[in-house]
Amino acid sequence: MDTAKEAASVKVADQTVTSPLEGTIVALEDTPDAVFASGAMGRGVAIEPSVGEVVAPADGVIRLLFPTNHAIGLATDDGAELLIHVGMDTVALEGQGFTAHVVQGSKVKKGQLLLTFDIQAIKEAGYPVTTPVIVTNTANYDQIEILAEGNVRLGDQLLELRQ
């Protein structure tokens, strides 16, 4: 067993993560942000949203909710740590156009509404809305497979995580 897995404080299980957004799949390496594109934050996929809603991709607990409501971190009941970051550099909007429907520490169910955002307002402010969905504890998994391509709807299978 590698040291990254030995160091993991949370036991992970194989898991299928569903799409937290409706829109079009974008390869992470094609996102307009070097940190996400390089995989430095973890493996995953991005979605170009067509609807301004983020729902829980699995049952879990909200571990991180940025004060600007542009990004949310979820620890799933099966041990995955997910970051959903709406748009690129959208922290600069200081929360304008974003509404949280949960608080940090909330227990959530798959499909529950987490965030809403105004796609048009974000674009008009000059920011891309391409939204990475990152497995931030990538090192805990032997394989992370992207299951979706093209258009996805809320709840479609998105990522398969295997230990």
N, C-alpha and C positions, 0 to 999 in steps of 0.2 A: 504494500500500500504506500502511496506517495505521501510526503509530509504534509502537503496541502490538505489532504483528506484527513490525516491523523490530527491536524490542528483544528479541524472544523468543530465548532462547539455545538452545532445543531446536526442531528442525524437527518440525512436527506433520503428520500425515497424517489423511485421513478415517478415521473409526473408528466401529464399533458397539460400545457398551459393554453388557455383559450384567448382569443383576440379581445383586448380591452377597448378596441376602437373599430369603427367601420371606415373602410377606405381601401387604398391600394398599397400592396407590399412593396417596400423599397429595401434593397440590400443595405445592410449597415455600412458597408464600405463605400456606398454611394451617397451617404448623407453629407451635407455641407458643413460638417464639424469634425475636425481632425481627431479629437479625443474619442468621439463615438465611432467614427469611421475606422480608426486604428484598432478598435477592440480593447483599448486600454481599460475601459470600465467593465468589460465583460462581453460575452457573446450574446447575440440576439438578432433582432430584426427591427426595421423601422416601418412605420405606416404613414402614408400621406392621407390624413383624415378627410372624409367627406361629410362627417357629422361631428359636431363639437361636444362629444361625450366620451368620457373614460369610465369604463365599468371594471369591476374586479375580475381579473382573469382566472382567479381561483379563490377558494376559501382561505382566509388568513387574517393577519393583523396589520394595520397601517403602522409601519415603523418610522416613517419619515414623511412629513408634509411640509414642503417649503412654505414660508410665510407668504410668498407671492403666488401660491397655489398653481405654479406652472409645472411642478414635478412632485411625484408621489412614490414612496417606497413601500413595498408590501412584502411581508414574510409569509409565505404560504404555509398551510398546515402540514405540507409534505416537505418543508425545509428549503424551498427555493426562495431566494431573495431577489425581488424584481424591482427595477426602477423604470418608471414610465415618465418620460421627459417631454412635455408638450412643446414642440417647436425647437428652434435653435436660437440661443441667446435671448430667449423670451423673459429671462429674469430681469432684463432691463425695462420691461413693461411695468414692473413693480406691482404686479397683481391685476392690472387693468385688463379686463376681458376674461378673467379666470374666476370661477366660483368653486369652492370646495363643498362637498356634501357629506364629508366625514371629517373627523379630527384625528390627530395622531393618537395611537392607542386603540382606535376603533376596531372591533372584531367585524369582519365583513364576509359576506357570502358571494360566491361566484355569480357575476351578473349584476351585482349591486352598483348603483351609480356612485362614482367617487368624485369626479370633477366634471364641470361643464366649462366650455371655452368658446369664444367668439372667433371663428376662423377668419371671417372677413376683416374684423378689427385688427387681428394680429398681422394679416397680410398687408393691410393698409398702413400699418406702422412700419412696414419694411422687413418683417421677420418671416422666415419659412415656418410652416406648421408641421413639417415632417417630424414625426414623433417616434424616437427610439423606445423599444421595449427590451431592456437589458437584464440578463441574469448576472447580477453583480457577484454572486458566489459561484461563478463558472468553474473555478478550481475544484469544487465539490462533485463535479460530474465528469464522467468519462466521455459522454457524448451529449451534444445539444444539437438537435436536428430541427431545421425549419420545415414545417409541414405545409405552410400556406404559400400560395403564389397568386399573382393577379389581385383580384378584389377579394376582400374579406368582410364579413359581417360580424357584429358582436356575437361572441360565443363560438365562432368557428375555431377549429383546432389550429393553433399557431406554432407552438414549440413542443418538442418531445425531449424531456430531460431524463437521461439514464445515468445511473451511478456505476 
